[in-house]
């Protein structure tokens, strides 16, 4: 059953992140069973990890992630109503189709072009992928999330009403009414001003079916 009032949710995402993808698909399920309006905003793991002393292989993946994030920054600025559809299209190509984890600048170029075409967006948005023209706007979007939750987080960042958290980290996508019930529980925790964190060790990788 849908709730009587509309819940406003903001979800900051990086399309490359599989955990963020699961959380976002949960929210798409929530939209079906609750009166929820989701505001989709890009953030960037490449920005987050800039200058950090991390595994070289991981940092090569961060180079690849610049391209999609820059394109999302451009679309979010010029056609924000298309962000949801573009995220769904490109995220499906990356995660459900097993095209994630790419390394090196430009690694997602072909997928970006395919997603823009399938979403009905102008191919000129692709120009943002391999330039710094939209980096300031991407950093501004990213900083919105950091201002909400602090710097010791990753993706996703979700804001439920007036309170934001990193997560929730899910490895499977809740469906139907169960998705709604988990959302209700998350909203209730968010309303308690002294709740900050729940965490345990993960025992499986994300699954998207």
Rosetta silent file (secondary structure, phi, psi, omega in degrees, C-alpha in Angstrom):
SEQUENCE: XXXXXXXXXXXXXXXXXXXXXXXXXXXXXXXXXXXXXXXXXXXXXXXXXXXXXXXXXXXXXXXXXXXXXXXXXXXXXXXXXXXXXXXXXXXXXXXXXXXXXXXXXXXXXXXXXXXXXXXXXXXXXXXXXXXXXXXXXXXXXXXXXXXXXXXXXXXXXXXXXXXXXXXXXXXXXXXXXXXXXXXXXXXXXXXXXXXXXXXXXXXXXXXXX
SCORE:     score description
SCORE:     0.000 S_00000001
   1 L     0.000  142.161  177.955    0.000    0.000    0.000 S_00000001
   2 L   -78.229  148.542  175.282    1.212    3.507   -0.736 S_00000001
   3 L   -73.453  161.780 -175.970    1.746    5.929    2.104 S_00000001
   4 L   -76.803  -29.236 -177.181   -0.572    8.924    2.297 S_00000001
   5 L  -110.813  155.315  179.575    2.169   11.550    2.031 S_00000001
   6 L   -80.856  130.341  174.749    4.919   11.996   -0.508 S_00000001
   7 E   -98.669  125.581  177.667    8.427   11.166    0.701 S_00000001
   8 E   -92.906  124.601 -178.634   11.174   13.184   -0.956 S_00000001
   9 E  -123.898  133.731  170.390   14.370   11.204   -1.485 S_00000001
  10 E  -112.971  129.307  179.581   17.659   12.419   -2.945 S_00000001
  11 E  -124.027  114.863  174.835   20.080    9.756   -4.113 S_00000001
  12 E   -88.506  129.639 -171.542   23.632   10.682   -5.091 S_00000001
  13 E  -134.791  153.417  163.394   25.097    8.014   -7.365 S_00000001
  14 L  -119.833  121.049 -172.347   28.138    6.956   -9.333 S_00000001
  15 L   -61.540  -21.669 -177.578   27.006    4.689  -12.165 S_00000001
  16 L   -76.577  -17.068 -171.266   30.155    2.550  -11.864 S_00000001
  17 L   -85.244  118.529 -179.432   29.392    1.423   -8.293 S_00000001
  18 H   -67.345  -32.733  178.452   27.602   -1.965   -8.051 S_00000001
  19 H   -68.740  -40.479  175.859   26.419   -1.318   -4.485 S_00000001
  20 H   -62.047  -38.261  179.232   24.949    2.004   -5.549 S_00000001
  21 H   -61.486  -44.471  178.827   23.234    0.223   -8.427 S_00000001
  22 H   -62.453  -44.992  179.546   21.505   -2.216   -6.070 S_00000001
  23 H   -61.659  -40.980 -179.957   20.354    0.626   -3.813 S_00000001
  24 H   -66.026  -37.576  178.516   19.048    2.577   -6.784 S_00000001
  25 H   -70.855  -31.643  171.521   17.092   -0.426   -8.087 S_00000001
  26 H   -59.742  -45.438 -179.880   15.621   -0.836   -4.600 S_00000001
  27 H   -65.764  -31.528  174.678   14.426    2.758   -4.816 S_00000001
  28 H   -65.905  -33.949  174.628   12.887    2.058   -8.223 S_00000001
  29 H   -69.122  -40.043  179.399   10.953   -0.754   -6.538 S_00000001
  30 H   -60.414  -38.438  179.526    9.952    1.591   -3.716 S_00000001
  31 H   -57.926  -25.890 -178.520    8.507    4.010   -6.265 S_00000001
  32 H   -78.647  -24.109 -171.647    6.020    1.299   -7.242 S_00000001
  33 H  -122.612   -3.387  177.215    4.638    0.752   -3.727 S_00000001
  34 L  -134.595  157.292  178.478    5.125    4.072   -1.914 S_00000001
  35 L   -83.900   84.706 -171.017    4.339    7.691   -2.713 S_00000001
  36 E  -127.951  137.515  172.393    7.965    8.647   -3.294 S_00000001
  37 E  -116.970  118.847 -177.008    9.693   11.192   -5.470 S_00000001
  38 E  -101.616  129.359  174.696   13.393   10.469   -6.069 S_00000001
  39 E  -102.230  113.517 -175.748   15.825   13.214   -7.010 S_00000001
  40 E   -94.052  123.719 -176.171   18.813   11.621   -8.800 S_00000001
  41 E  -131.579  130.205  178.521   22.110   13.516   -8.448 S_00000001
  42 E   -71.920  147.244  165.266   25.550   12.437   -9.705 S_00000001
  43 L  -134.447 -174.247 -171.997   28.559   12.139   -7.436 S_00000001
  44 L  -148.142  120.341  172.335   31.960   10.688   -8.269 S_00000001
  45 H   -66.411  -27.768  176.858   34.182    7.999   -6.815 S_00000001
  46 H   -65.366  -42.695  175.601   36.953    9.476   -8.962 S_00000001
  47 H   -65.892  -44.879 -177.269   36.615   12.789   -7.149 S_00000001
  48 H   -58.185  -39.694 -173.954   36.278   11.041   -3.787 S_00000001
  49 L   -97.084    5.992 -179.906   39.494    9.043   -4.248 S_00000001
  50 L   -58.614  128.025  176.170   41.523   11.789   -5.875 S_00000001
  51 L    80.009   -0.069 -179.645   45.001   12.028   -4.344 S_00000001
  52 L   -84.893  149.801  179.462   44.580    8.970   -2.125 S_00000001
  53 L   -89.398   85.605 -175.818   47.289    6.314   -1.860 S_00000001
  54 L  -118.948  171.176 -179.782   45.255    3.339   -3.079 S_00000001
  55 L   -52.681  131.526 -177.799   45.910    0.165   -5.051 S_00000001
  56 H   -57.337  -36.965  178.215   47.165    1.105   -8.568 S_00000001
  57 H   -62.983  -40.538  178.200   44.667   -1.259  -10.207 S_00000001
  58 H   -66.090  -39.623 -179.040   41.801    0.413   -8.364 S_00000001
  59 H   -67.779  -28.222  173.289   43.050    3.853   -9.332 S_00000001
  60 H   -65.532  -35.779  175.220   43.020    2.800  -13.006 S_00000001
  61 H   -66.057  -35.793  177.653   39.320    2.051  -12.538 S_00000001
  62 H   -63.984  -34.209  175.634   38.901    5.533  -11.082 S_00000001
  63 H   -61.833  -43.443  179.503   40.367    6.932  -14.317 S_00000001
  64 H   -63.300  -34.364 -174.091   37.696    5.071  -16.284 S_00000001
  65 H   -71.834  -16.706  178.211   34.932    6.368  -14.015 S_00000001
  66 H   -58.515  -43.690 -173.732   35.595   10.016  -14.904 S_00000001
  67 H   -56.519  -58.256  178.871   33.928    9.667  -18.299 S_00000001
  68 H   -59.780  -40.996 -177.692   30.453    8.564  -17.214 S_00000001
  69 H   -62.573  -39.893  178.578   30.436   10.902  -14.203 S_00000001
  70 H   -64.155  -41.397  178.834   31.255   13.915  -16.379 S_00000001
  71 H   -63.186  -42.135  178.086   28.452   13.051  -18.792 S_00000001
  72 H   -63.504  -35.919  177.774   26.008   12.742  -15.905 S_00000001
  73 H   -63.063  -40.778  179.414   27.108   16.147  -14.612 S_00000001
  74 H   -66.150  -46.632 -179.136   26.353   17.676  -18.012 S_00000001
  75 H   -66.367  -41.052 -179.767   22.959   15.992  -18.336 S_00000001
  76 H   -62.444  -29.476  179.352   22.026   16.764  -14.716 S_00000001
  77 H   -80.500  -40.251 -171.662   22.718   20.432  -15.378 S_00000001
  78 H   -98.501  -33.011  179.363   21.004   20.754  -18.740 S_00000001
  79 L  -141.149   66.382 -174.408   18.276   18.070  -18.716 S_00000001
  80 H   -58.915  -25.204  179.597   17.875   16.835  -15.125 S_00000001
  81 H   -68.750  -12.794 -179.509   14.595   15.120  -15.965 S_00000001
  82 H   -96.058   -5.684 -174.707   16.577   12.649  -18.124 S_00000001
  83 H   -62.250  -43.969 -179.074   19.005   11.557  -15.389 S_00000001
  84 H   -56.025  -50.244 -177.714   16.802    8.733  -14.106 S_00000001
  85 H   -65.767  -41.088  179.712   16.445    7.178  -17.559 S_00000001
  86 H   -66.316  -40.772  177.843   20.133    7.575  -18.432 S_00000001
  87 H   -62.322  -43.356  178.813   21.222    6.037  -15.135 S_00000001
  88 H   -62.007  -43.850 -177.530   18.910    3.083  -15.688 S_00000001
  89 H   -67.784  -51.923 -177.577   20.141    2.559  -19.241 S_00000001
  90 H   -69.964  -37.500  177.784   23.871    2.919  -18.611 S_00000001
  91 H   -62.627  -38.119  177.546   23.698    1.119  -15.268 S_00000001
  92 H   -64.648  -42.860  177.541   21.996   -1.845  -16.903 S_00000001
  93 H   -61.516  -42.197 -175.908   24.728   -2.014  -19.550 S_00000001
  94 H   -73.644  -48.768 -170.205   27.471   -1.805  -16.930 S_00000001
  95 H   -94.780  -57.782 -178.102   26.094   -4.061  -14.211 S_00000001
  96 H   -65.407  -31.309  179.624   23.425   -6.383  -15.554 S_00000001
  97 L   -94.208    5.981  173.079   25.360   -6.921  -18.783 S_00000001
  98 L    70.700   30.675 -177.368   28.658   -7.470  -16.983 S_00000001
  99 L  -103.729   14.450 -177.773   30.504   -4.476  -18.458 S_00000001
 100 L   -83.331  177.810  176.110   31.680   -2.964  -15.164 S_00000001
 101 L    73.825   20.438 -179.055   35.134   -2.729  -13.629 S_00000001
 102 L   -72.723  157.302 -175.342   36.777   -1.161  -16.662 S_00000001
 103 L  -129.234  145.066  175.780   40.152    0.556  -16.295 S_00000001
 104 L    94.214  148.592  179.433   41.811    3.550  -17.913 S_00000001
 105 L   -56.831  135.436  176.516   40.589    6.841  -19.337 S_00000001
 106 L    83.245    3.913 -173.967   37.925    6.387  -22.006 S_00000001
 107 L   -65.464  -25.647 -178.579   37.141    2.781  -21.102 S_00000001
 108 L  -100.277   10.306 -173.513   33.387    3.437  -20.963 S_00000001
 109 H   -55.288  -48.786 -176.817   33.192    5.566  -24.109 S_00000001
 110 H   -62.927  -40.334  179.853   31.339    3.012  -26.242 S_00000001
 111 H   -68.081  -36.707  178.134   28.813    2.290  -23.500 S_00000001
 112 H   -61.833  -47.511  179.563   28.213    6.002  -22.914 S_00000001
 113 H   -60.767  -42.225  179.383   27.437    6.545  -26.599 S_00000001
 114 H   -63.695  -43.186 -178.370   25.109    3.528  -26.634 S_00000001
 115 H   -66.821  -40.358  177.642   23.286    4.700  -23.500 S_00000001
 116 H   -60.763  -43.314  179.465   22.832    8.237  -24.829 S_00000001
 117 H   -64.867  -46.139 -177.879   21.314    6.862  -28.025 S_00000001
 118 H   -67.023  -27.708 -179.296   19.023    4.419  -26.225 S_00000001
 119 H   -86.583  -10.742 -179.153   17.867    7.142  -23.836 S_00000001
 120 L    80.705   23.114  177.996   17.145    9.580  -26.661 S_00000001
 121 L   -96.012  151.735 -178.857   19.726   12.114  -25.522 S_00000001
 122 L   -62.778  136.021 -178.074   21.844   14.154  -27.905 S_00000001
 123 H   -66.339  -14.616  178.928   25.164   12.480  -28.675 S_00000001
 124 H   -63.508  -20.654  176.269   26.925   15.796  -28.061 S_00000001
 125 H   -61.679  -25.341  179.453   26.784   14.986  -24.344 S_00000001
 126 H   -60.079  -27.653 -178.757   29.504   12.428  -25.054 S_00000001
 127 H   -57.832  -25.623 -178.913   31.919   15.330  -25.568 S_00000001
 128 H   -69.680  -23.590 -169.295   31.922   15.847  -21.798 S_00000001
 129 H   -61.419  -38.624 -171.482   33.407   12.412  -21.127 S_00000001
 130 H  -117.392   26.299  172.789   37.004   13.139  -22.065 S_00000001
 131 L  -131.433  170.880  178.116   37.361   16.805  -21.200 S_00000001
 132 L   -98.498   13.055 -173.377   37.399   18.767  -17.952 S_00000001
 133 L   -60.769  -31.691 -176.610   34.642   21.123  -19.122 S_00000001
 134 L  -108.590   11.335 -176.753   32.086   19.748  -16.637 S_00000001
 135 H   -65.042  -37.827 -179.054   34.454   18.901  -13.786 S_00000001
 136 H   -64.700  -38.668  178.852   33.549   21.956  -11.714 S_00000001
 137 H   -71.196  -39.118  176.266   29.859   21.082  -11.898 S_00000001
 138 H   -60.036  -44.470  179.219   30.575   17.417  -11.131 S_00000001
 139 H   -63.782  -34.511  178.490   32.600   18.466   -8.090 S_00000001
 140 H   -67.110  -44.294  176.220   29.753   20.725   -6.983 S_00000001
 141 H   -60.244  -45.627 -179.275   27.242   17.870   -7.193 S_00000001
 142 H   -60.996  -41.618 -177.744   29.671   15.603   -5.353 S_00000001
 143 H   -65.908  -28.824  174.834   30.261   18.194   -2.651 S_00000001
 144 H   -56.211  -45.341  179.752   26.524   18.354   -1.963 S_00000001
 145 H   -65.523  -43.652 -179.419   26.700   14.740   -0.845 S_00000001
 146 H   -63.681  -36.216  178.370   29.841   15.287    1.220 S_00000001
 147 H   -64.096  -28.699 -179.006   28.232   18.259    2.929 S_00000001
 148 H   -79.103  -37.050 -169.090   25.375   15.985    3.968 S_00000001
 149 H  -127.094   -7.925 -175.992   27.354   13.023    5.332 S_00000001
 150 L    93.612  173.689 -171.344   31.063   13.873    5.609 S_00000001
 151 L   -90.429  -12.406 -174.785   34.046   12.617    3.607 S_00000001
 152 L   -89.717   51.045 -177.336   34.499    9.107    5.072 S_00000001
 153 L  -141.016  176.126  172.866   31.904    7.492    2.809 S_00000001
 154 L  -127.099 -140.828  176.238   31.431    6.126   -0.690 S_00000001
 155 L  -114.146  148.789    2.376   28.369    5.654   -2.874 S_00000001
 156 L   -87.314  166.904  164.944   25.462    5.759   -2.604 S_00000001
 157 E  -116.493  129.872 -176.832   24.480    8.686   -0.434 S_00000001
 158 E  -127.036  135.318  178.397   20.755    8.867    0.217 S_00000001
 159 E  -113.376  119.203 -178.976   18.759   11.651    1.835 S_00000001
 160 E  -107.875  104.361 -174.089   15.452   10.677    3.404 S_00000001
 161 L    69.847 -116.260 -177.870   13.538   13.830    4.197 S_00000001
 162 L  -105.978    3.304 -175.990   16.037   16.079    5.948 S_00000001
 163 E  -120.146  133.649 -178.675   18.581   13.406    6.979 S_00000001
 164 E  -116.388  151.263  177.948   21.236   11.822    4.760 S_00000001
 165 E  -141.192  156.811  161.944   23.318    8.660    5.150 S_00000001
 166 E   -76.851  131.816  179.843   25.868    6.646    3.240 S_00000001
 167 L   105.776 -158.958   -2.750   24.061    3.532    2.051 S_00000001
 168 L   -70.518  146.950  177.684   22.117    1.478    2.659 S_00000001
 169 L   -88.725  113.509 -179.898   24.535   -1.148    1.364 S_00000001
 170 L  -120.386  148.212  175.300   22.505   -4.010   -0.083 S_00000001
 171 L  -106.394  -10.099  175.398   23.702   -7.008   -2.059 S_00000001
 172 L  -136.484  156.003 -173.705   20.266   -7.953   -3.434 S_00000001
 173 L   -91.893  113.626  174.684   17.369   -5.885   -4.687 S_00000001
 174 L   -65.013  142.475 -176.676   14.269   -5.956   -2.456 S_00000001
 175 L  -121.571  154.771  172.016   11.109   -6.305   -4.512 S_00000001
 176 H    58.741 -141.643 -175.848    7.469   -5.391   -4.098 S_00000001
 177 H   -63.718  -29.541  176.955    6.057   -4.704   -0.664 S_00000001
 178 H   -61.747  -38.285  175.935    9.280   -5.846    1.007 S_00000001
 179 H   -59.640  -42.930  178.858   11.035   -2.945   -0.726 S_00000001
 180 H   -65.470  -40.264 -179.861    8.421   -0.608    0.725 S_00000001
 181 H   -65.433  -40.101  177.314    8.718   -2.036    4.215 S_00000001
 182 H   -66.377  -36.475  175.891   12.497   -1.610    4.202 S_00000001
 183 H   -63.695  -44.712  177.694   12.039    1.961    3.006 S_00000001
 184 H   -56.447  -42.631 -179.465    9.589    2.641    5.832 S_00000001
 185 H   -65.515  -41.217  179.395   12.144    1.316    8.322 S_00000001
 186 H   -64.508  -40.839  178.491   14.915    3.467    6.849 S_00000001
 187 H   -63.230  -40.558 -179.998   12.725    6.564    7.007 S_00000001
 188 H   -64.121  -42.030  176.421   11.885    5.851   10.641 S_00000001
 189 H   -62.460  -41.126 -178.288   15.574    5.541   11.549 S_00000001
 190 H   -63.464  -27.525 -179.312   16.317    8.758    9.673 S_00000001
 191 H   -77.234  -14.985  178.361   13.735   10.603   11.765 S_00000001
 192 L   -87.589  114.293 -168.689   15.570    9.720   14.969 S_00000001
 193 L   -67.299  -12.637 -176.074   18.180   12.490   15.306 S_00000001
 194 L  -106.485    8.990  175.353   20.685   10.348   17.230 S_00000001
 195 L   -88.773  132.269 -178.753   20.909    7.444   14.780 S_00000001
 196 L  -125.541  -41.906 -166.980   24.151    7.359   12.789 S_00000001
 197 L  -159.549  141.152  166.520   25.308    3.920   11.671 S_00000001
 198 L  -132.691  135.854 -177.505   24.651    0.182   11.426 S_00000001
 199 L  -155.280  146.347  170.277   27.312   -2.075    9.916 S_00000001
 200 L  -149.701  166.422 -179.527   28.445   -5.699    9.603 S_00000001
 201 L   -69.748  137.782  177.557   30.865   -7.630    7.389 S_00000001
 202 L   -78.911  146.523  179.488   29.526   -8.530    3.954 S_00000001
 203 L  -117.787    1.727  176.824   29.395  -12.201    2.947 S_00000001
 204 L  -153.981  160.389  176.400   28.503  -11.827   -0.752 S_00000001
 205 L   -86.210  163.463 -179.791   28.961   -9.529   -3.727 S_00000001
 206 L   -61.638  142.989  175.416   26.072   -7.567   -5.257 S_00000001
 207 L  -124.741  141.349 -168.663   23.572   -9.475   -7.382 S_00000001
 208 L  -113.574    2.586 -178.068   21.312   -7.706   -9.849 S_00000001
 209 L   -86.671    0.000    0.000   18.601  -10.199  -10.808 S_00000001
